[in-house]
Amino acid sequence: MYLDPDTPFQVFCWLGWVSIVWALVSWRLVRRELLCPYILFLVVFYLFCYGQCFLWAFGIMPEEYDISRYFLSTELVQGQVFTLISLNLFHIGGLITARRVKPIYPSSPLRRPGSPSNEQVIRIAALLLLAVSIVPYMLDIYRAVQIAAQYGYKGVYSEYLLILSKTEKIFRTFGEFLIPALLCLFVVSQKRWQRGLLLFAVLLKSVAELYLGGRSDTAMLLLCLICVWHYTVRPINLGRAIPLAAGGYFVTGLFASIAQIRTQSNRSFSDFFTNLFGMENPLFRLIGELGYIMRVLLDTMRLVPSTYPFRYGSTYLYSLTTIIPNLGFWAIHPAAENAQMAQWLMRVMDLDYGPGYSMIAEGYINFGWGGVFAMLVYGMLLGWIFTLIHRSNWREKPELLCVELITLVIVLVSGTRASFIDIFRSFVYIALVSYFLILVVRAALTYRNNRRIY
């Protein structure tokens, strides 16, 4: 456990590059693919947990987000070692549960008499999700845009939420099914005009959220669309990846520009682009901003156990209780009070902003250095979920592809800068509910068709 204070942290920066290259190569050998939900999450996860270390390896220090200015060299090395062990154990867990495949030529599955087609089932379920989510989402966006124009980005998360009643918050949660609905529709859309209409809807959604200053939902949705296009429409080879990379560089600059001016009130879309073209190294800036989340681990290491005790798994247990909704049993749900680690860190450090949190930091606050094994469990769970289907056989059970994509949405948003409670709650109430709806629609259609036949 002892680390020499003179150990240069650049050594572990380069070990981070070795780690991510090994992760990509090993997954390619096991699953025979690189562009897939697991790799998309893994790369983003590395950028959040170790992004600044990747830049430090080349002597690049982010001007605005450089966390090395706030911690001693020994603290940085301890955080790097803990993070690297956690990331590698996460991937080892993924490899343990990953299904090894021998890709075959995709074919249409055989249907039993009376059973509906997979496309019909998923399309009806997706339209039902769209029906219950579109109105709450539109009202929520309209209200948020008004407040953001008046108060800026922080107003969306302060004045806006405080004036919502419990009924309004419940109604607002239905809007979270919009993204699952769009992804499910995209999976079963075979005609070009259908996909074009869905892309237009995604564009409108993204423009509204970018104006608000939010970027995570737009970014993860774009990544999911790239994945679903690669699976269901046309494989993305090297030739198609080059223009995507060029577009991705522009998007990273746009995201970095949004981060700079989103706190301004009375801003316009021209302000985003004016700031964009006057920015230097937007890619480095964005990686530095993503990697800033490593600070929550370093802050937690400073506070625990010297000032605050370890949690010994209590945050995970409290998170599991979110399966029981708060229907008036408590003034504040026990999980919200005891498992929201971002709010805990914000309170104990007297911050005026939400610092976010991470799965790696939550492992430490529960078990200290033994918390790295929590990441092994995380990896085993996600490795199993993200290998339910392969690009070569997704047509046999496209509903599993939908589950993978919805789960990817959840872990990209919550798994990268939040604690277990947000991941578990979203998985239960969004991913599992969506999958259960697909099963219900299938059972209803099968029952109707069998009555017609017999």
Disulfide bonds with the S-S distance in Angstrom:
none
